[in-house]
């Protein structure tokens, strides 16, 4: 080691709840509201680990229940893509995106202080504005990537803008 403290980053979990719609696959999205980062932007239901006692699958199941009311069996959680992200302000984090196609319940807004709307939307008709980090994870998932880097630059918008799309897919081994 160089003698410096080890670098640490927050860990996020993101729910890719997928269902078959009339015109193809749909994903559950929520719109951020209240005094939160990216207010008014669409995002996947997501959250953070509660501490070193909680693994990423347990966190996803908990966050899904807390935010959407859906009950997910951990056996139905499938790894989709991991995104290493840096925000326009310079803060970095790692997001684990998980695909879920089975659950019980009907999704509904459970935390009105941070979310004002929840909808099933077609992958080919994603709403605007959408958090760029979230869109990077969705795009990487749709491309079949297992890992992506999404390092935004100072001054980049929080919302997805195809003119400054910073997602870089990390190739796998076969």
Rosetta silent file (secondary structure, phi, psi, omega in degrees, C-alpha in Angstrom):
SEQUENCE: XXXXXXXXXXXXXXXXXXXXXXXXXXXXXXXXXXXXXXXXXXXXXXXXXXXXXXXXXXXXXXXXXXXXXXXXXXXXXXXXXXXXXXXXXXXXXXXXXXXXXXXXXXXXXXXXXXXXXXXXXXXXXXXXXXXXXXXXXXXXXXXXXXXXXXXXXXXXXXXXXXXXXXXXXXXXXX
SCORE:     score description
SCORE:     0.000 S_00000001
   1 L     0.000  156.423 -177.103    0.000    0.000    0.000 S_00000001
   2 L   -81.496   -1.296 -178.158    1.070    3.555   -0.582 S_00000001
   3 L    93.411   -9.262  177.759    0.516    4.490    3.076 S_00000001
   4 L   -88.747  163.500  174.966   -2.700    6.339    2.320 S_00000001
   5 L   -64.028  147.534  175.839   -6.140    5.307    3.485 S_00000001
   6 L   -66.818  143.201  177.919   -7.909    2.853    1.248 S_00000001
   7 L   -76.167  134.317  176.632  -10.430    4.385   -1.095 S_00000001
   8 L  -128.175  151.112  179.764  -14.026    3.460   -0.333 S_00000001
   9 L  -136.584  147.904  175.172  -17.215    4.093   -2.276 S_00000001
  10 E   -62.010  151.036  176.320  -20.913    3.741   -1.477 S_00000001
  11 E  -111.954  129.082  178.882  -22.657    0.639   -2.812 S_00000001
  12 E  -111.943  153.344  170.197  -26.044    0.971   -4.495 S_00000001
  13 E  -122.684  139.205 -176.812  -28.581   -1.661   -5.518 S_00000001
  14 E  -128.582  132.524 -179.620  -30.947   -1.090   -8.473 S_00000001
  15 E   -93.009  119.754  169.074  -34.069   -3.066   -9.311 S_00000001
  16 E  -102.467   78.833  176.069  -34.659   -4.013  -12.944 S_00000001
  17 E   -78.561  117.756 -173.761  -38.209   -5.330  -12.478 S_00000001
  18 E  -116.915  134.572  173.731  -39.095   -6.596  -15.952 S_00000001
  19 E  -136.917  160.956  175.604  -42.497   -7.660  -17.238 S_00000001
  20 E   -83.930  121.749  176.875  -43.959   -8.477  -20.637 S_00000001
  21 E  -104.364 -179.694 -179.980  -46.078   -5.589  -21.905 S_00000001
  22 L   -60.775  -33.439 -176.831  -48.325   -5.267  -24.944 S_00000001
  23 L  -114.469   27.944  178.959  -45.438   -3.913  -27.036 S_00000001
  24 E   116.373 -169.256 -175.760  -42.541   -5.839  -25.529 S_00000001
  25 E   -65.321  140.487  176.822  -40.568   -5.795  -22.301 S_00000001
  26 E  -124.567  151.410  179.890  -41.313   -3.089  -19.752 S_00000001
  27 E  -121.924  145.104  178.236  -39.292   -1.898  -16.769 S_00000001
  28 E   -83.518  124.104  178.153  -40.580   -0.369  -13.546 S_00000001
  29 E  -124.825  153.947  176.498  -39.391    3.210  -13.039 S_00000001
  30 E  -127.250  153.207  179.336  -40.045    5.780  -10.334 S_00000001
  31 E  -105.349  126.633 -177.043  -39.818    9.562  -10.422 S_00000001
  32 E   -70.796  141.354 -176.746  -37.715   11.176   -7.713 S_00000001
  33 L  -145.918  166.513  178.043  -39.417   13.825   -5.586 S_00000001
  34 L    81.189 -157.141 -177.031  -38.884   15.929   -2.501 S_00000001
  35 L   -89.134   65.248 -177.827  -35.523   17.100   -1.191 S_00000001
  36 L  -126.580  163.506  172.975  -33.479   14.438   -3.008 S_00000001
  37 L   -60.618  135.473  174.858  -30.717   14.274   -5.597 S_00000001
  38 L    63.986   39.170  177.647  -32.116   14.551   -9.148 S_00000001
  39 L   -53.074  136.144  179.230  -35.614   15.616   -8.114 S_00000001
  40 L    85.075   -5.351  179.149  -38.072   15.191  -11.000 S_00000001
  41 L   -95.099  148.113  175.987  -35.863   12.652  -12.793 S_00000001
  42 E   -81.521  148.535 -176.641  -36.865    9.058  -13.497 S_00000001
  43 E  -157.803  159.638  170.632  -34.831    6.271  -11.939 S_00000001
  44 E   -72.203  149.484  169.480  -35.035    2.583  -11.150 S_00000001
  45 L   -56.544  132.166 -172.488  -36.183    1.726   -7.632 S_00000001
  46 E  -158.378  173.882  177.571  -32.887    1.656   -5.772 S_00000001
  47 E  -176.983 -167.737 -175.963  -31.108    2.203   -2.507 S_00000001
  48 E  -118.413  160.458  172.475  -28.015    1.634   -0.434 S_00000001
  49 L   -68.811  144.333 -179.604  -26.742   -1.120    1.781 S_00000001
  50 L   -80.773   -6.623  179.196  -27.615   -0.544    5.440 S_00000001
  51 L   153.034 -176.372 -175.746  -24.129   -1.492    6.582 S_00000001
  52 L   -67.835  -11.848  178.992  -21.497   -4.230    6.560 S_00000001
  53 L   -81.754  -13.862 -172.499  -24.028   -6.775    7.879 S_00000001
  54 L  -108.735  127.837  175.961  -26.169   -6.549    4.717 S_00000001
  55 L   -86.814  169.430 -173.606  -25.286   -8.177    1.400 S_00000001
  56 H   -66.530  -34.286  179.385  -26.389   -6.727   -1.960 S_00000001
  57 H   -70.664  -44.709  176.991  -29.187   -9.250   -2.594 S_00000001
  58 H   -59.545  -41.735  178.624  -30.672   -8.722    0.880 S_00000001
  59 H   -62.581  -42.222  179.821  -30.448   -4.954    0.317 S_00000001
  60 H   -63.549  -45.418  179.659  -32.246   -5.238   -3.032 S_00000001
  61 H   -60.538  -44.837  179.925  -35.068   -7.332   -1.539 S_00000001
  62 H   -64.558  -49.969 -179.002  -35.438   -4.856    1.357 S_00000001
  63 H   -61.980  -38.393  178.321  -35.294   -1.729   -0.824 S_00000001
  64 H   -60.487  -46.342  178.380  -37.794   -3.238   -3.283 S_00000001
  65 H   -63.608  -46.548 -176.847  -40.283   -3.867   -0.469 S_00000001
  66 H   -64.940  -38.772 -174.365  -39.707   -0.433    1.108 S_00000001
  67 H   -91.107  -33.065 -172.819  -39.988    1.538   -2.142 S_00000001
  68 H  -118.244  -15.515 -174.882  -42.478   -0.434   -4.247 S_00000001
  69 L    80.753   -4.430  179.308  -44.341   -2.777   -1.887 S_00000001
  70 L   -76.153  141.835  176.373  -43.280   -5.744   -4.048 S_00000001
  71 E  -105.068  123.375 -176.929  -42.133   -8.895   -2.267 S_00000001
  72 L  -120.139  131.509  173.383  -39.213  -10.616   -3.947 S_00000001
  73 L   -78.657  131.255  179.228  -37.749  -13.989   -3.064 S_00000001
  74 H   -53.080  -28.110  179.051  -33.928  -13.746   -3.020 S_00000001
  75 H   -67.908  -16.716 -179.941  -33.862  -16.831   -5.286 S_00000001
  76 H   -96.327    6.421  179.588  -35.564  -14.709   -7.985 S_00000001
  77 E   -94.231  125.160 -177.971  -32.848  -12.023   -7.956 S_00000001
  78 E  -123.510  133.543  178.427  -30.421  -12.289  -10.885 S_00000001
  79 E   -61.334  132.992  179.735  -27.215  -10.324  -11.435 S_00000001
  80 E  -112.884  -62.619 -179.173  -27.588   -8.029  -14.440 S_00000001
  81 E  -158.460  150.920  174.381  -24.741   -5.503  -14.568 S_00000001
  82 E  -113.775  132.375 -177.848  -22.379   -3.651  -12.238 S_00000001
  83 E  -121.692  124.501  171.861  -21.688    0.029  -12.936 S_00000001
  84 E   -92.835  118.153 -169.534  -18.776    2.032  -11.532 S_00000001
  85 E  -121.733  144.223  168.261  -20.076    5.606  -11.560 S_00000001
  86 E  -128.121  127.772 -178.277  -18.709    9.081  -10.936 S_00000001
  87 L   -77.415  166.557  177.652  -21.180   11.957  -10.692 S_00000001
  88 L   -59.630  -23.208  178.049  -20.655   15.378  -12.288 S_00000001
  89 L   -85.262   -5.208  176.501  -19.654   16.608   -8.813 S_00000001
  90 L   102.662  -11.518  178.708  -16.870   13.998   -8.551 S_00000001
  91 L   -73.107  137.459 -178.321  -18.405   11.558   -6.079 S_00000001
  92 E  -112.390  157.488  178.751  -17.989    7.916   -7.050 S_00000001
  93 E  -159.784  166.958  175.503  -20.046    4.832   -6.252 S_00000001
  94 E  -121.491  128.778  179.875  -20.621    1.258   -7.409 S_00000001
  95 E  -114.330  130.212  174.812  -24.085    0.140   -8.444 S_00000001
  96 E  -101.376  117.306  179.817  -25.297   -3.439   -8.637 S_00000001
  97 E  -100.839  126.218 -176.515  -28.212   -3.763  -11.075 S_00000001
  98 E  -120.385  134.998  175.374  -30.368   -6.853  -10.567 S_00000001
  99 E   -89.513  133.615  175.285  -33.015   -8.325  -12.854 S_00000001
 100 E  -133.632  127.208  179.169  -36.207   -9.596  -11.234 S_00000001
 101 L  -118.650   -1.847  177.016  -39.037  -11.147  -13.242 S_00000001
 102 L  -134.017  137.654  178.653  -41.055  -12.723  -10.398 S_00000001
 103 L  -163.188  173.463  170.712  -42.535  -11.061   -7.325 S_00000001
 104 E  -121.287  148.066 -178.714  -45.767  -10.832   -5.414 S_00000001
 105 L   103.697  175.879  178.462  -47.860   -7.713   -5.060 S_00000001
 106 L  -118.876  129.148 -177.417  -48.607   -4.682   -7.201 S_00000001
 107 L   -64.744  140.014  177.075  -46.045   -1.870   -7.338 S_00000001
 108 L  -152.525  157.078  178.342  -47.050    1.369   -5.680 S_00000001
 109 L   -68.971  119.052 -178.184  -45.329    4.462   -4.332 S_00000001
 110 L  -105.802  -22.687 -176.497  -44.416    3.640   -0.737 S_00000001
 111 L  -123.067   79.375 -175.018  -42.119    6.560    0.107 S_00000001
 112 L   -60.425  -21.999  179.934  -43.937    9.718   -0.980 S_00000001
 113 L   -73.068  -15.284  179.725  -41.194   11.910    0.481 S_00000001
 114 L  -127.573   -3.888 -177.457  -38.735   10.688   -2.194 S_00000001
 115 E  -148.907  130.909 -179.860  -40.975    9.432   -5.029 S_00000001
 116 E  -113.725   -3.783 -177.698  -44.143   10.874   -6.546 S_00000001
 117 E  -159.500  148.555  177.429  -44.835    8.475   -9.409 S_00000001
 118 E  -143.186  132.199 -177.510  -44.160    4.893  -10.488 S_00000001
 119 E  -146.286  152.872  167.946  -44.848    3.427  -13.938 S_00000001
 120 E   -87.058  127.011 -178.342  -44.147    0.460  -16.183 S_00000001
 121 E  -133.670  144.286  179.215  -42.418    1.798  -19.292 S_00000001
 122 E   -68.463  142.716  177.610  -41.172    0.168  -22.473 S_00000001
 123 H   -58.557  -30.337 -179.316  -37.408   -0.016  -22.869 S_00000001
 124 H   -85.004    2.710 -179.298  -37.825    1.655  -26.263 S_00000001
 125 H  -139.417   49.792 -179.372  -39.755    4.564  -24.734 S_00000001
 126 L   -67.133  142.705 -174.322  -37.787    5.540  -21.632 S_00000001
 127 L   -78.380  166.201  173.010  -38.944    8.848  -20.133 S_00000001
 128 L  -125.126  148.985   -9.024  -37.092   12.119  -19.792 S_00000001
 129 L   -77.313  150.284  177.174  -35.509   13.378  -17.751 S_00000001
 130 E  -125.587  139.570  177.982  -33.795   10.230  -16.508 S_00000001
 131 E   -57.852  127.733 -176.060  -30.817   10.086  -14.160 S_00000001
 132 H   -58.362  -39.786  179.170  -27.759    9.499  -16.391 S_00000001
 133 H   -60.567  -45.397  177.772  -26.312    6.894  -13.995 S_00000001
 134 H   -62.623  -46.569  179.930  -29.543    4.895  -14.120 S_00000001
 135 H   -61.510  -37.212  177.227  -29.725    5.160  -17.905 S_00000001
 136 H   -61.176  -41.961  178.615  -26.110    3.948  -18.137 S_00000001
 137 H   -66.137  -42.633  178.058  -27.051    0.838  -16.156 S_00000001
 138 H   -63.239  -46.017 -179.405  -30.132    0.182  -18.285 S_00000001
 139 H   -63.618  -40.723  178.360  -28.188    0.655  -21.523 S_00000001
 140 H   -64.697  -42.094  177.267  -25.368   -1.628  -20.311 S_00000001
 141 H   -59.842  -48.002 -178.341  -27.934   -4.262  -19.286 S_00000001
 142 H   -65.237  -27.749  178.488  -29.666   -4.093  -22.663 S_00000001
 143 L   -82.277   -6.586  179.749  -26.279   -4.439  -24.407 S_00000001
 144 L    82.738   12.696  178.963  -25.554   -7.605  -22.419 S_00000001
 145 L   -73.051  151.238  175.238  -22.578   -6.109  -20.568 S_00000001
 146 L   -99.156  -26.929 -179.727  -21.674   -7.455  -17.138 S_00000001
 147 E  -139.899  141.923  175.593  -19.632   -4.384  -16.120 S_00000001
 148 E  -141.221  152.871  174.040  -19.716   -0.752  -17.220 S_00000001
 149 E  -113.696  132.264  179.432  -17.897    2.426  -16.271 S_00000001
 150 E  -133.763   82.195 -178.059  -19.877    5.667  -16.213 S_00000001
 151 E  -101.455  103.298  178.434  -17.530    8.474  -15.182 S_00000001
 152 L   -77.813  158.520  179.918  -19.185   11.813  -15.737 S_00000001
 153 L  -101.349  156.522  175.482  -17.175   15.007  -16.094 S_00000001
 154 L   -53.534  127.854 -179.181  -17.501   18.217  -14.109 S_00000001
 155 L    93.748  -12.406  175.106  -20.390   20.139  -15.635 S_00000001
 156 L   -63.172  150.560  177.567  -22.127   17.126  -17.191 S_00000001
 157 L   -72.878  153.205  174.692  -25.880   17.103  -16.591 S_00000001
 158 L   -68.515  -37.454 -179.380  -27.391   14.853  -13.939 S_00000001
 159 E   -80.586  150.954  179.092  -29.999   13.822  -16.489 S_00000001
 160 L   -60.791  131.714  175.645  -29.238   11.555  -19.422 S_00000001
 161 L  -139.244  114.536 -176.218  -28.151   13.446  -22.522 S_00000001
 162 H   -59.249  -20.432  179.382  -27.048   11.336  -25.515 S_00000001
 163 H   -72.742  -21.156  177.795  -24.578   14.090  -26.505 S_00000001
 164 H  -129.497   45.209  178.463  -22.559   13.428  -23.330 S_00000001
 165 L   -74.993  111.897 -173.567  -23.245    9.728  -22.859 S_00000001
 166 L  -100.640    8.664 -177.629  -20.249    8.579  -20.821 S_00000001
 167 E   -70.952  134.498  176.631  -21.075    4.880  -20.450 S_00000001
 168 E  -128.291  117.128  179.866  -18.224    2.559  -21.399 S_00000001
 169 E   -77.771  135.299  178.840  -18.924   -1.159  -21.544 S_00000001
 170 E   -95.630  119.413 -177.097  -16.154   -3.362  -20.174 S_00000001
 171 L   -65.577  145.674  176.746  -15.690   -6.401  -22.409 S_00000001
 172 L   -90.537 -170.480 -176.432  -16.008   -9.852  -20.904 S_00000001
 173 L  -103.359   27.125  174.782  -13.953  -12.945  -21.627 S_00000001
 174 L   135.008    0.000    0.000  -16.152  -14.699  -24.056 S_00000001
